[in-house]
Structure formats: C-alpha cells, structure tokens
Amino acid sequence: MIPISRIRQHSDEIISRLAKRGVDRSADIKKVLALDEELRSTRFSLEQNLARANQISKEIADLFKSGNKEAAEVLKAESVSLKEQSKLYEGQLIALEQQLRDLMLSIPNAPSDQVKTGHGADDNEIVLKHGDIPVLHEQALPHWELAKKYDLIDFELGVKITGAGFPVYKGYGARLQRALINFFLDQARAHGYLEVQPPILVNEDSGYGTGQLPDKEGQMYHAGVDNLYLIPTAEVPITNFYRDVILSEADLPVKNAGYTPCFRREAGSYGAHVRGLNRLHQFDKVEIVQIAHPEQSYALLEEMQEYVQSLLQQLGLTYRVLRLCGGDMGFASAQTYDMEVYSAAQERWLEVSSVSNFEAFQSNRLKLRFRNADGKTELAHTLNGSALALPRIVAALLENNQTPEGIRIPQALIPYTGFDLIS
C-alpha cells in the first residue's frame, strides 16, 4: 500500500508513475485524497467535541458546587448533545477509514523511474543475454519426453493422485530436485542469507501484508474451514516474520533464504506453452528476501539480480535478464527483473526468477519499520527474488544437456546429485 503521506505530498508523481502500468488511476488517487481530507476533518471535529465535553464536565461540577444548578442543567443539555454528535462522528470515522483502506488496498505500487511504460510482456526491456543458444542432436526431445524416457517424472500418476500440474518425481528426477534445493540453499547461505524454514500456510493478515490479498486471492488455494492460504511463494511467510516489528538501522539489511513447496491455481492457463514442467500448481522454490534501508534498496536489487545470474552461470544455462515494463509487473512491485533460461528443445525462453524491489509498499501494510540514528522510526524497504524456482530450471537442464549417451549433469551439481549422467 502506497503510504498516504507520499500520496499527499506527491499525488501528481504517483499518478504519472501508475500510468506506466498502462492504466489511468488518477480518479482513484483523487478519491484517496478526498477521503483522507474528509477523514481528517471528521477526526478534528470529533477531537474538538471531546475536548469541549471534557471542559463542560469540569464546568458542570464547579457550577453544582457553587449552587448554580440552572446553569449546570443548561451545560448538561449541551453535554448530551455533544455526546450524540461524537457518536455520529465516530461512526463516520469507522466508515471513512474502511472506505479509504479498501481503496488504497486496490491501488498497485507506483513503478520506479527506471521502469518503462507498457501493457505486457512485449514491452519488456532486455537488459542482457548470457551464453550461446544450445545446439542439440537430431533426436533431441522436449523435457516431458525425456522425463518419460528416463523415468524421471510421472505426470500421469500426479493426475491420478491429485490432478494436472502435480507431478511425481522419481529416481534420478527426485534426486535432481533435492540436489538443486540443497545447492541453492548452500549458495544463499554462502552469500550471507540466513536459512529459514517457514510455514507453508498463512493467515489473511500475512496475505494482505505482502500484497497477495486482495489482489490474487483467486490464484491462491484456500483452506476454507481454517481460513488459511497455501503459499504461492516463500516471500509471503518470510516477509511476514517482520510484520509489526521495529528493527534497528544497524541491523539492515536483513537477509533470509528459505525453501518451500509453492502452490498456485494458475486459473485460465491452458495450451502447449504450459506443457510438462512449464507451469505447475505445486512446485519447489528457494526464495531470498531482504529488508533494507530505503537509501540502499536499489543497490541491493542490483546485487540480488546479479546473485541469481551467478546461479544460472554455475548451472551452465543460457539466459537473459529483462527489466519488466509497468504493465507486466506484479501488483506490489516498484521494479522487477525477470531471468529467463533458453529451452533448447522447445526453442523458447522460460522464466525462472523474478527479483523485485517493493520499496515501502509491503512494509506500509506490514507496519515494518526501523529506528534511525535520530531515534525516529521509518518504513523499511522490502525485496525478494526466486533463487531459484525449480520446474523450468529442471526443464532446461534436461533439454539442454541431453546427448545420445544420456543427460549430463552440470559440474556444480555433481557433489549434490552423486551422479554425472542420467542414462
């Protein structure tokens, strides 16, 4: 949620930045300002009423003591009127606060200066490409055929047990999954991230805190009896570690990394582009999260996306980095880099990571602050990134490393897999 103080002071700038998302939110921002003004005016009137009521209470007591009952009765009548008016103001305040909160929760984050205006993926900016497009032998197969050939992943068994998008990993396939998770966690720990293991169900407050609610409730699995949500990413529970927390400036940045299974309904996703591992309802991912000083957050964003690149380089994958346009960014993001690997058998790019700076959007919802050197509290900035999501990494590794003899394992993974060839 964009801080109300920022909207008050920079409303034209906020409107201009939101326009980068390809939509005009000027009416919403103007309505926010109008509701905020009405709210503050009503609160001021209530405070004046309460102050007058307190004053009258003292005057009534003095009048009764002096025997001036007639004047006291007049003031008592005024006191009753003030109490009735105060109740009306209190009711108005509750309604106005709810209206303002609901409206502000519906407004996405304002993109940063570096973000281009755009409506979708076609408007994204390619920042760099790394590596050569792999050349495969004539009998090369897409990963879903390789998974069947080498008995690595059973998509049909997953359909039997649960449904489409819930694969069963077997043998070398299961071991490759475990190897990647351990590799990513070890790399994160070596780069200063504290490894954590968070819950994979969260409550509504956690969903609102990081911006999944009310924006993406239709894409989340909901356990209705307990009103809990299966997490779409470890970002949600890890960032919520710091909800209602005041950190010390000296502790920033705070760096956490965690592995979790992730769950996404992916409603409306159909077609060949989601075949195999390309889009799943359940998948494994290692997430990195940072809580940062506002003056450091964009430097840390660059550091985080370079770190994700280092993982892809160690895996020997051809990749490219995109800076997303306003219309393709997530609801809570101020700036996002996407990393895509090249899938040689499918001859297409597959997204494997998003690294985002949310500025104060999440921390404002979370009431996540730090105490500065002057002893005052400020909203921190939050950042997160996939480091990495496994399904499309596995797809690219299987496809790009296939040979007539079998599928070769990248050198960096061999200490984790215990084998160098799937055959």
KOLSENU-571202 format. One record per residue (C-alpha): z, y, x; residue in one letter. Coordinates in steps of 0.05 Angstrom, whole numbers, padded with zeros to 5 digits, always signed. Layout:
// KOLSENU-571202
ZYXA
...
//
This chain:
// KOLSENU-571202
+00000+00000+00000M
-00021+00067+00029I
+00043+00109+00040P
+00049+00162-00014I
+00066+00214+00038S
-00002+00201+00071R
-00038+00208+00004I
-00002+00274-00010R
-00019+00303+00058Q
-00089+00274+00068H
-00118+00258+00000S
-00189+00281+00016D
-00188+00240+00080E
-00163+00178+00043I
-00218+00186-00010I
-00270+00193+00045S
-00245+00131+00082R
-00241+00089+00019L
-00314+00107+00005A
-00332+00066+00067K
-00317+00005+00024R
-00376+00022-00019G
-00334+00045-00079V
-00310+00112-00104D
-00234+00112-00111R
-00228+00187-00118S
-00205+00182-00191A
-00150+00133-00171D
-00125+00177-00115I
-00124+00238-00161K
-00087+00198-00213K
-00036+00177-00160V
-00025+00250-00142L
-00017+00269-00215A
+00032+00213-00229L
+00070+00229-00166D
+00076+00302-00186E
+00099+00283-00256E
+00148+00234-00227L
+00179+00285-00180R
+00182+00337-00235S
+00217+00289-00282T
+00265+00268-00228R
+00281+00341-00213F
+00294+00354-00287S
+00340+00293-00291L
+00378+00316-00229E
+00386+00385-00260Q
+00412+00355-00325N
+00461+00311-00288L
+00486+00369-00246A
+00495+00412-00309R
+00531+00354-00344A
+00579+00348-00286N
+00592+00422-00286Q
+00604+00422-00362I
+00652+00364-00356S
+00695+00405-00309K
+00690+00468-00353E
+00710+00428-00416I
+00772+00402-00380A
+00791+00473-00359D
+00780+00501-00430L
+00824+00447-00461F
+00878+00462-00410K
+00874+00536-00428S
+00876+00521-00502G
+00806+00546-00517N
+00785+00487-00560K
+00730+00523-00596E
+00692+00539-00532A
+00705+00468-00508A
+00674+00439-00571E
+00611+00481-00560V
+00605+00454-00490L
+00617+00383-00514K
+00558+00390-00561A
+00515+00414-00502E
+00541+00355-00461S
+00519+00305-00515V
+00450+00338-00517S
+00445+00334-00441L
+00463+00260-00441K
+00410+00245-00493E
+00358+00284-00454Q
+00379+00249-00390S
+00367+00181-00422K
+00297+00204-00442L
+00284+00226-00370Y
+00310+00160-00343E
+00263+00122-00389G
+00205+00166-00368Q
+00222+00155-00295L
+00221+00080-00302I
+00154+00082-00338A
+00124+00131-00288L
+00149+00092-00228E
+00118+00028-00256Q
+00052+00063-00270Q
+00049+00093-00201L
+00068+00027-00167R
+00016-00013-00207D
-00038+00037-00190L
-00021+00041-00116M
-00019-00035-00111L
-00090-00037-00137S
-00118+00010-00083I
-00142-00023-00019P
-00126+00002+00051N
-00166+00060+00078A
-00214+00038+00134P
-00205+00068+00203S
-00252+00117+00237D
-00289+00062+00274Q
-00307+00024+00210V
-00378+00035+00184K
-00394+00048+00111T
-00424-00014+00079G
-00426-00060+00020H
-00426-00130+00050G
-00440-00176+00109A
-00509-00148+00121D
-00478-00082+00141D
-00430-00110+00193N
-00437-00088+00266E
-00449-00139+00321I
-00405-00117+00379V
-00424-00171+00429L
-00453-00241+00438K
-00428-00292+00488H
-00465-00354+00512G
-00533-00385+00501D
-00556-00418+00437I
-00547-00494+00449P
-00609-00537+00452V
-00598-00606+00421L
-00635-00671+00429H
-00685-00692+00376E
-00638-00739+00339Q
-00582-00688+00333A
-00542-00689+00269L
-00500-00639+00229P
-00425-00649+00235H
-00418-00684+00167W
-00466-00738+00191E
-00432-00742+00258L
-00365-00750+00223A
-00393-00809+00184K
-00428-00840+00244K
-00366-00840+00288Y
-00316-00849+00231D
-00280-00783+00246L
-00274-00751+00177I
-00277-00784+00108D
-00298-00732+00057F
-00307-00783+00001E
-00237-00811+00010L
-00210-00740+00004G
-00247-00731-00061V
-00216-00796-00087K
-00146-00775-00068I
-00149-00701-00087T
-00218-00671-00096G
-00274-00638-00058A
-00251-00595+00000G
-00192-00640+00020F
-00220-00685+00077P
-00184-00743+00110V
-00185-00741+00187Y
-00185-00809+00221K
-00181-00837+00292G
-00214-00791+00342Y
-00222-00739+00287G
-00147-00736+00274A
-00132-00735+00348R
-00181-00678+00359L
-00146-00638+00304Q
-00078-00649+00336R
-00106-00632+00405A
-00135-00566+00381L
-00070-00546+00347I
-00029-00560+00410N
-00080-00526+00454F
-00079-00463+00411F
-00003-00461+00407L
+00005-00471+00482D
-00045-00415+00496Q
-00008-00368+00448A
+00059-00384+00480R
+00029-00370+00549A
+00006-00302+00524H
+00076-00281+00502G
+00077-00304+00429Y
+00140-00335+00402L
+00122-00401+00368E
+00150-00407+00298V
+00143-00458+00242Q
+00145-00422+00175P
+00147-00448+00103P
+00080-00463+00070I
+00102-00440+00001L
+00122-00368-00012V
+00151-00327-00069N
+00118-00269-00105E
+00153-00217-00062D
+00121-00247+00000S
+00052-00247-00033G
+00060-00174-00052Y
+00087-00156+00016G
+00024-00175+00054T
-00026-00157+00000G
-00047-00225-00027Q
-00018-00203-00094L
-00041-00174-00139P
-00110-00177-00104D
-00121-00251-00091K
-00077-00290-00140E
-00139-00325-00167G
-00154-00353-00098Q
-00084-00380-00086M
-00054-00445-00110Y
+00005-00431-00155H
+00064-00478-00167A
+00079-00451-00236G
+00146-00485-00250V
+00179-00453-00189D
+00133-00392-00187N
+00115-00405-00114L
+00047-00399-00080Y
+00016-00444-00027L
-00001-00400+00032I
-00073-00381+00046P
-00053-00365+00118T
+00010-00366+00161A
+00004-00290+00163E
+00040-00287+00096V
+00106-00321+00114P
+00108-00298+00186I
+00097-00224+00170T
+00149-00231+00114N
+00201-00251+00167F
+00207-00176+00176Y
+00210-00154+00103R
+00267-00103+00093D
+00280-00103+00168V
+00291-00044+00215I
+00270-00061+00286L
+00287-00024+00349S
+00229+00014+00381E
+00246-00022+00447A
+00232-00089+00414D
+00159-00071+00397L
+00111-00104+00398P
+00140-00167+00365V
+00093-00226+00375K
+00095-00290+00334N
+00048-00350+00331A
+00051-00408+00282G
+00013-00469+00260Y
+00008-00486+00186T
-00038-00520+00137P
-00071-00468+00094C
-00093-00472+00021F
-00149-00433-00013R
-00180-00446-00080R
-00246-00415-00058E
-00266-00408-00131A
-00340-00398-00140G
-00360-00427-00072S
-00419-00475-00080Y
-00483-00494-00043G
-00506-00523+00023A
-00471-00468+00063H
-00403-00497+00044V
-00420-00569+00060R
-00375-00612+00104G
-00323-00571+00142L
-00357-00504+00128N
-00309-00488+00071R
-00247-00526+00052L
-00189-00520+00003H
-00140-00546+00055Q
-00147-00534+00129F
-00105-00525+00192D
-00098-00459+00229K
-00058-00426+00284V
-00042-00354+00268E
-00020-00297+00313I
+00019-00238+00284V
+00043-00174+00317Q
+00090-00119+00293I
+00071-00057+00332A
+00086+00017+00344H
+00034+00059+00308P
+00011+00090+00373E
-00002+00021+00404Q
-00033-00017+00346S
-00107-00004+00361Y
-00099-00022+00435A
-00064-00086+00412L
-00121-00100+00363L
-00170-00099+00422E
-00122-00143+00462E
-00118-00194+00405M
-00192-00200+00394Q
-00203-00208+00469E
-00150-00263+00468Y
-00187-00300+00413V
-00251-00294+00453Q
-00215-00326+00512S
-00201-00388+00469L
-00274-00394+00449L
-00295-00386+00521Q
-00248-00442+00543Q
-00278-00487+00489L
-00348-00471+00515G
-00372-00445+00448L
-00428-00395+00439T
-00400-00338+00396Y
-00409-00267+00373R
-00360-00212+00353V
-00371-00170+00291L
-00337-00106+00270R
-00335-00110+00195L
-00361-00054+00151C
-00317-00025+00098G
-00346-00066+00041G
-00335-00133+00077D
-00263-00122+00099M
-00203-00153+00067G
-00162-00113+00016F
-00105-00097+00064A
-00144-00086+00128S
-00158-00019+00162A
-00203-00051+00214Q
-00225-00123+00225T
-00263-00162+00279Y
-00294-00228+00259D
-00311-00282+00310M
-00368-00328+00293E
-00390-00391+00332V
-00460-00417+00332Y
-00471-00484+00298S
-00530-00514+00333A
-00547-00570+00284A
-00541-00523+00224Q
-00574-00466+00263E
-00526-00414+00235R
-00465-00373+00253W
-00397-00396+00226L
-00337-00350+00220E
-00277-00379+00256V
-00230-00319+00263S
-00212-00252+00234S
-00168-00204+00274V
-00143-00145+00234S
-00101-00082+00240N
-00067-00065+00174F
-00035-00001+00201E
+00024+00015+00154A
-00007-00016+00091F
+00033-00081+00094Q
+00096-00050+00125S
+00100+00001+00069N
+00102-00056+00019R
+00150-00096+00062L
+00195-00036+00080K
+00185-00058+00152L
+00208-00002+00197R
+00232+00012+00267F
+00282+00063+00293R
+00252+00111+00343N
+00284+00146+00402A
+00308+00203+00357D
+00344+00153+00312G
+00295+00163+00255K
+00260+00105+00220T
+00184+00099+00217E
+00138+00048+00186L
+00112-00002+00237A
+00040-00027+00240H
+00023-00100+00228T
-00034-00141+00258L
-00056-00213+00252N
-00111-00260+00274G
-00135-00331+00268S
-00126-00364+00336A
-00158-00406+00311L
-00179-00438+00244A
-00198-00510+00258L
-00252-00533+00210P
-00311-00494+00235R
-00287-00500+00307I
-00289-00575+00298V
-00358-00570+00265A
-00386-00530+00323A
-00353-00575+00376L
-00382-00638+00345L
-00452-00609+00335E
-00460-00570+00400N
-00432-00624+00445N
-00469-00684+00417Q
-00511-00725+00465T
-00548-00792+00458P
-00486-00824+00490E
-00435-00791+00444G
-00397-00726+00433I
-00369-00695+00496R
-00300-00661+00495I
-00292-00593+00528P
-00255-00597+00594Q
-00198-00553+00568A
-00183-00602+00512L
-00184-00667+00552I
-00110-00663+00572P
-00094-00657+00497Y
-00142-00709+00469T
-00133-00762+00523G
-00207-00777+00519F
-00270-00742+00542D
-00323-00775+00499L
-00327-00796+00426I
-00375-00856+00424S
//
